[in-house]
Amino acid sequence: MDSMEKIFGKTAQMTVLKNLIEQQSEPTYLSGIAEETGLSNSSVSRVITPLIGSGVILEKPLGKQIRTFQLNTESEAANLIVDFYNKINQMVD
């Protein structure tokens, strides 16, 4: 169990968010997130929607059916989350 899970518990949305924070410089696909986190594609799709709606995650279409996702480094909320994530990982280990 990592630091974020100790505080907030293990949820699908937290798992997806942590995955995108840890790979913030690389856009990824829904199926890639699912594979890396062990979640189903439908679970990733369900929990990423509010993250996109809040502006924390960017969604970019590639063609008609493919979408990529990446942490929105221009979002103040995303930057605060990353800062908190980094600080809490240093404190609670």
N, C-alpha and C positions, 0 to 999 in steps of 0.2 A: 504494500500500500504506500503510495507516495504522499507527499505533503498536502496536496490539494484534496486528495481523497480522505485524508485524516480529518480535515476540516469540514468539507462539503459533502462527503460521501461519494460513492461511485455511481454516477449517472451517465447515461448515454450522451447527453449534451456536454457534460464536463469532459468526457473522454474525447469527443470530437474536437472541442475547443482546445484541449491540451495538445492533440495531434497537430492542429493547425498552428498553434503557438510554436511548437518545437520545430516546425518546418516552414516558418513564416516567409522565408525567401523563395520558396518553391510552390508554384501553383500545383494543385493536385485534382484528381477526379473523384467523384463520389465513390466509385468502386475501389479506388486506391485507399481512401480513408477507411472504407469498410474492411478491406484486407488488413491494413495496418493496425486497426483497433479491435478486430474480431467481432465487430457489429455487423448486422445485416445491412444490405443496401437500403432497405425500407426504413430501418431505424436511423441511419445516417441522414437520409432525406428528410425524415420527420423532424429531427432535432436541429438540423442545419438551417431550416427555414426561419425560425425566430432569430438566429444569429445573423442571417442575411438582412432580415427586416430591421434589426437594430443598427445595422451599419458596421458591425464588428467584423463580418466576413464579406468579402467581395465574391460575387458570382459573375463569371464571364462565359458567355456562350461561345462554343467553337462549332460552327456549323449548325445544323438544325436540331440535333439531339444530344450533343456532347456539351457538358458544362464543366468549367474548372472552378475551383474554390481556393481562396487565399485569404490570409489574415489581412485586414484593411489597415495598413500601417499609417494611413492618414487620419484614421479615426481616433479621437481623443479617448473614447471609451476603450478601444482595443489597446491603445498604448498604456492606459492605466491598468488594464487586466494583465498585460505582459509584465509591467513593472511589479505588480503585486505577485504574480506567479514567480518571478525571479527572486524577489525578496523572501517570500514564504519558503521557497525551496532552500534558501540559504539558512533560514532560521530553524525550520522544523525538519530535522533529519534524524 
